[in-house]
Amino acid sequence: MTVPVTSVRETAVRTLRAAGAATGQLVGGLGTAFLALGVLLLVALAAVTAPAGVGLLLAPAALRALHALARRERERLSRRGPEIVPPDPPPTRLRAALGDATTRRELSWLVRHATLGLLLGLLGFLLPLCAVRDTTFPLWWRLSPGEATTTSIGVGTAHGWPDALAATLLGVGWTAIVLGLGPGMARLQAAPARRLLAAGPDTDLSLRVAELTATRAAALNAHATELRRIERSLHDGAQNRLVSVTVLLGAARRMAARDPSGADELLERAQSAAEQALAELRSVARGILPPVLADRGLAGALSGLAADCGVPCRVEADVPERCAASVEATAYFVVAEALTNIAKHSGATRAAVTVRARGGRLRLLVEDDGRGGADEDGGSGLTGIRRRVAALDGTLRLSSPPGGPTTLDVDLPCGS
């Protein structure tokens, strides 16, 4: 039985993408692991010096650092996978923190992440480098000093092509480890945070429930507003045009026998009204769900928006699979509104749109080099963008200091 080439290719592409995503997650975890090691040393110093009184002064700073790092890790992992629902804000006073369950869970995560997480992060960073170094060794080994070791682990010295090719075999082994074990290592690194930093069973989730209730109410309100807009567009535009076409055709039929030239003029006016009605119907249809999304996908649709933008715009899209239609439509309208704002208000000379799908999340980044100072209360459409994003339980971050640049960062769940 032969295996289709297409199936083999798709499997290889999925494996490479999974390994690349895992490497990125491991390297990202390496950064927070180094910070965790520093915070762990600070907590240990505060504990050791507590009998002398110095630790009592260090404790509030150590607790604030611990909570900030835990919050950062939740946000990092939520961008790359299922959202980690945060618990209630933990205390920063020493007496209250000693009996706080959230603080104890964060300390437990801190120890694991500063040790096992750091080791896994280092492996995720070094293994790809070793794989590239050893695999490509035959290409440059003659340029290396004579006493240089052949392999990345410091064993052996190449004296000929057989030694150089042996290093390549080791590089292939490193590559197999990265492809085969990388995703598992990333899951192992993230597991303590997903278990210990999430809201526990005793956490009051009423605020989260209230937030979701508000976003769903906003979604229903936005849906009703959109229906009213569509009804108004159809009633005031296309329907009036079609009524005009009906009247003109009736008049032309009555005049056809006694005044053929007048009937021809009425038919021309009826044709013009019908074409205008058709254009308005197409405009309404594009406002409901742009056909370009179904025809070309999200990446192609955003490229079309960039091509029509009044400011030179670069698009970088990495969306391996299709997201839900509501998510793609929201992403399209967010970028369309953002590029319209850039062209009208920013004074920018260039813009960039980056969209990536990773771990069940779709992230949009719209940047420009304009004057900055974007304000949601200034009527620039940012409030509408935030409501669209919140309706899908997404997040929006806006950075627009006076003088620029402006960055709009939107994170959406792919399956909404």
C-alpha positions in Angstrom: 0.0 0.0 0.0 1.5 3.3 -1.1 1.2 6.5 1.1 0.1 9.5 -0.9 2.8 12.2 -1.3 0.3 14.9 -0.3 -0.3 13.1 3.0 3.4 12.8 3.7 3.9 16.4 2.9 1.1 17.5 5.2 2.4 15.4 8.0 5.9 16.9 7.6 4.5 20.4 7.6 2.4 19.8 10.7 5.5 18.3 12.5 7.7 21.3 11.5 5.0 23.8 12.6 4.5 22.0 15.9 8.2 21.9 16.6 8.6 25.6 15.7 5.7 26.6 18.0 7.2 24.4 20.8 10.6 26.0 20.4 9.1 29.4 20.6 7.1 28.5 23.7 10.2 27.0 25.3 12.3 30.0 24.6 9.6 32.3 25.9 9.4 30.2 29.0 13.2 30.5 29.3 12.9 34.3 29.7 10.3 34.0 32.5 12.3 31.1 34.1 15.4 33.4 34.5 13.1 36.0 36.1 11.6 33.2 38.3 15.1 32.3 39.4 15.8 35.9 40.4 12.5 36.2 42.3 13.2 32.8 44.0 16.5 34.1 45.2 14.8 37.3 46.5 12.1 35.3 48.3 14.8 33.0 49.8 16.8 36.0 50.9 13.8 37.5 52.6 13.1 34.3 54.4 16.6 33.8 55.6 17.0 37.4 56.8 13.5 37.6 58.4 14.8 36.8 61.9 17.1 39.8 61.7 14.3 42.1 60.5 15.7 42.7 57.0 13.5 40.0 55.5 10.4 41.8 56.8 11.3 44.8 54.8 12.1 42.7 51.7 8.9 40.6 51.9 6.4 43.1 50.3 8.8 43.7 47.3 9.3 40.0 46.9 5.5 39.3 47.0 4.9 42.0 44.5 7.6 40.6 42.2 6.1 37.1 42.6 2.6 38.2 41.7 3.7 40.3 38.8 5.7 37.4 37.3 2.8 35.0 37.8 0.5 37.5 36.0 3.0 37.8 33.2 3.2 34.0 32.8 -0.6 33.7 32.7 -0.7 36.2 29.9 2.1 34.5 28.0 0.5 31.1 28.1 -3.0 32.4 27.4 -1.6 33.9 24.1 -0.3 30.5 23.1 -3.1 28.3 24.3 -6.3 28.1 26.4 -6.8 31.1 28.6 -5.7 30.8 32.2 -8.4 32.3 34.3 -6.6 34.4 37.0 -7.6 34.1 40.7 -8.6 37.0 42.9 -5.7 39.4 43.4 -3.5 38.0 46.2 -2.3 40.1 49.1 1.1 41.8 49.3 1.2 42.1 53.1 3.3 39.4 54.7 0.8 38.4 57.4 -2.1 38.0 54.9 0.1 36.3 52.4 1.2 33.6 54.8 -2.3 32.1 54.9 -3.2 32.9 51.3 -3.8 29.8 49.1 -3.0 31.7 45.8 0.3 32.9 47.2 1.3 29.4 48.2 0.3 28.1 44.7 2.4 30.8 43.1 5.4 30.0 45.3 5.1 26.3 44.3 5.0 27.3 40.6 8.0 29.6 41.2 10.2 26.7 42.5 9.2 24.4 39.6 9.6 27.1 36.9 13.0 28.3 38.2 14.4 24.7 38.1 12.6 22.4 35.7 11.2 25.2 33.6 14.7 26.8 33.3 16.3 23.4 32.3 13.6 22.8 29.6 13.9 26.3 28.3 17.7 26.0 28.0 17.2 22.7 26.1 14.6 24.3 23.8 17.1 27.1 23.1 20.3 25.0 22.7 19.0 21.9 20.9 18.0 23.7 17.7 21.4 25.5 17.7 23.2 22.2 18.1 21.1 20.7 15.3 22.0 23.5 12.9 25.6 23.5 13.9 26.3 19.8 13.6 24.2 19.3 10.5 26.0 22.0 8.6 29.4 21.1 9.9 30.7 19.6 6.6 30.0 22.9 4.8 32.5 24.9 6.9 34.7 22.5 8.8 37.7 23.2 6.7 37.5 26.9 7.8 37.6 26.0 11.5 40.9 25.9 13.4 42.6 22.5 13.4 42.1 22.0 17.1 38.4 22.8 17.1 36.1 20.0 18.2 33.9 18.4 15.6 30.6 18.2 17.5 28.6 20.7 19.5 29.1 18.6 22.7 32.9 19.1 22.5 33.8 15.6 21.5 36.2 14.6 18.7 38.2 16.5 16.1 37.6 16.3 12.4 40.7 15.1 10.4 38.8 14.2 7.3 35.4 13.9 5.6 34.3 10.8 7.5 34.7 12.7 10.8 32.8 15.7 9.3 30.0 13.5 8.1 29.8 11.8 11.5 29.0 15.2 13.0 26.2 15.5 10.5 24.7 12.3 11.8 24.7 13.8 15.3 23.0 16.9 13.9 20.3 14.7 12.4 19.8 13.1 15.9 19.4 16.5 17.5 16.9 17.4 14.8 14.9 14.3 15.5 14.9 15.1 19.2 13.6 18.6 18.5 10.9 17.4 16.2 9.8 14.4 18.4 10.2 15.7 21.9 9.9 19.5 21.5 6.1 19.7 21.8 6.1 17.4 24.9 8.9 19.5 26.5 6.8 22.6 25.9 3.7 21.0 27.5 5.8 19.8 30.4 7.2 23.3 30.9 3.8 24.9 30.9 2.0 22.3 32.9 2.9 23.7 36.4 1.7 27.2 35.5 -1.6 25.9 34.0 -2.2 23.8 37.1 -1.0 26.2 39.8 -1.6 29.7 38.4 -5.2 29.2 37.4 -8.1 30.1 39.6 -8.6 27.4 42.2 -12.0 25.7 43.0 -12.4 28.0 46.0 -11.9 31.2 44.0 -14.9 33.5 43.5 -15.5 33.7 39.8 -18.3 36.1 40.1 -16.2 38.9 38.5 -15.4 36.7 35.6 -19.0 35.7 35.2 -20.0 39.4 35.3 -17.4 40.2 32.6 -18.6 37.4 30.3 -22.2 38.5 30.9 -21.3 42.1 29.9 -19.4 41.0 26.8 -22.3 38.8 25.7 -24.7 41.6 26.2 -22.4 43.9 24.2 -22.4 41.2 21.4 -26.2 41.0 21.4 -26.4 44.8 21.3 -23.9 45.0 18.5 -25.8 42.3 16.6 -29.1 44.3 17.0 -27.3 47.5 15.9 -26.0 45.7 12.8 -29.4 44.4 11.9 -30.9 47.9 12.2 -28.1 49.2 9.9 -28.7 46.5 7.3 -32.5 47.1 7.5 -32.0 50.8 7.1 -29.6 50.3 4.2 -32.0 48.0 2.4 -35.1 50.1 3.1 -33.6 53.5 2.3 -31.3 52.4 -0.5 -32.0 49.3 -2.5 -35.7 49.1 -1.9 -36.3 52.7 -3.0 -34.2 52.0 -6.2 -36.3 48.9 -7.0 -39.5 50.9 -6.4 -38.2 53.5 -8.9 -37.4 50.7 -11.4 -40.9 49.3 -11.1 -42.5 52.8 -11.6 -40.3 53.6 -14.6 -40.9 50.2 -16.3 -44.6 50.7 -15.9 -44.5 54.1 -17.3 -42.3 52.9 -20.2 -44.7 50.1 -21.0 -47.6 52.5 -21.2 -45.6 55.0 -23.4 -44.2 52.3 -25.7 -47.0 52.6 -28.3 -47.5 56.3 -28.5 -44.0 57.7 -27.6 -41.2 55.2 -28.3 -38.4 57.7 -27.8 -39.8 58.7 -24.4 -40.2 55.0 -23.5 -36.5 54.4 -24.4 -35.5 57.3 -22.1 -37.5 55.8 -19.2 -36.0 52.4 -19.8 -32.5 53.9 -19.6 -33.4 55.5 -16.3 -34.8 52.2 -15.1 -31.6 50.4 -16.0 -29.5 53.0 -14.2 -31.7 52.7 -11.1 -31.4 48.9 -11.3 -27.6 49.1 -11.5 -27.5 51.4 -8.5 -29.8 49.0 -6.5 -27.5 46.1 -7.4 -24.4 48.1 -6.3 -26.1 48.9 -3.0 -27.1 45.3 -2.4 -23.5 44.2 -3.0 -22.3 46.9 -0.5 -24.8 45.6 2.1 -23.7 42.0 1.4 -20.0 43.0 1.9 -20.9 44.6 5.1 -22.5 41.4 6.5 -19.6 39.1 5.6 -17.0 40.1 3.0 -17.0 37.6 0.2 -13.2 38.0 -0.1 -12.9 36.1 3.2 -14.6 33.0 1.7 -12.7 33.4 -1.7 -9.2 34.2 -0.5 -9.1 33.5 3.2 -8.1 35.9 5.9 -4.5 36.5 4.6 -5.7 37.3 1.1 -8.5 39.6 2.5 -6.1 41.5 4.6 -3.7 41.9 1.6 -6.6 43.4 -0.3 -7.2 45.9 2.5 -3.5 46.8 2.6 -3.5 47.4 -1.2 -6.4 49.8 -0.9 -5.0 51.6 2.1 -4.0 55.3 1.5 -0.7 54.6 3.4 1.9 52.1 2.2 1.1 49.0 4.2 3.0 45.7 4.7 1.1 42.5 5.6 2.7 39.5 7.3 0.3 36.6 7.7 0.9 33.2 9.2 -2.5 31.5 9.5 -2.1 27.8 8.8 -5.7 26.9 9.2 -9.1 28.6 8.8 -10.6 30.1 12.0 -14.3 30.4 12.7 -16.2 32.7 10.3 -17.1 35.1 13.1 -13.4 35.4 14.1 -12.2 36.0 10.6 -14.9 38.6 10.0 -14.0 40.4 13.3 -10.3 40.4 12.4 -11.1 41.7 8.9 -13.3 44.6 10.3 -10.7 45.4 13.0 -7.9 45.8 10.4 -10.2 47.7 8.0 -11.2 50.2 10.7 -7.6 50.5 11.9 -6.2 51.2 8.4 -9.0 53.7 7.8 -8.0 55.5 11.0 -4.3 55.4 10.0 -5.1 56.9 6.6 -7.4 59.6 7.9 -6.0 60.7 11.3 -2.4 59.4 11.9 -0.3 61.3 9.4 1.7 58.1 9.1 4.1 57.3 6.2 3.9 53.5 6.5 1.9 50.9 8.3 2.2 47.2 9.0 -0.3 44.4 9.7 0.9 41.1 11.3 -1.5 38.2 11.9 -0.5 34.9 13.4 -2.5 31.9 14.6 -1.0 29.8 17.4 -2.4 27.5 20.0 -6.0 28.2 19.3 -5.5 32.0 19.4 -5.4 34.6 16.6 -3.2 37.6 17.2 -3.4 40.8 15.2 -0.9 43.6 15.3 -1.5 46.9 13.5 1.3 49.4 13.6 2.0 52.8 12.1 4.7 55.5 12.4 2.2 58.4 12.8 1.8 61.1 15.3 0.2 58.9 17.9 -2.2 60.1 20.6 -5.1 57.8 19.5 -8.0 58.1 22.0 -11.0 55.9 22.2 -13.1 58.9 23.2 -12.1 60.8 20.1 -14.6 59.2 17.8 -11.9 57.3 15.8 -13.8 54.0 15.9 -11.7 52.4 18.6 -14.7 51.9 20.8 -16.4 49.9 18.1 -13.3 47.8 17.6 -13.1 47.1 21.3 -16.8 46.0 21.4 -16.3 43.7 18.5 -13.3 42.1 20.1 -14.9 41.8 23.5 -18.0 40.2 22.0 -15.7 37.2 21.1 -14.1 37.2 24.5 -10.9 38.7 23.0 -8.5 41.3 24.3 -7.4 44.6 22.8 -4.3 46.6 23.8 -3.6 50.1 22.4 -0.3 51.9 22.7 -0.3 55.3 21.2 2.0 57.8 23.0 2.1 61.4 21.7 4.6 61.5 18.8 3.9 57.8 18.0 4.2 55.1 17.1 0.8 53.5 17.5 0.4 49.8 18.0 -3.0 48.0 18.1 -2.7 44.5 19.6 -5.7 42.2 19.3 -5.9 38.7 20.6 -8.9 36.5 19.6 -9.8 32.8 20.3 -9.9 31.0 17.0 -12.9 28.9 17.8 -15.4 31.5 18.8 
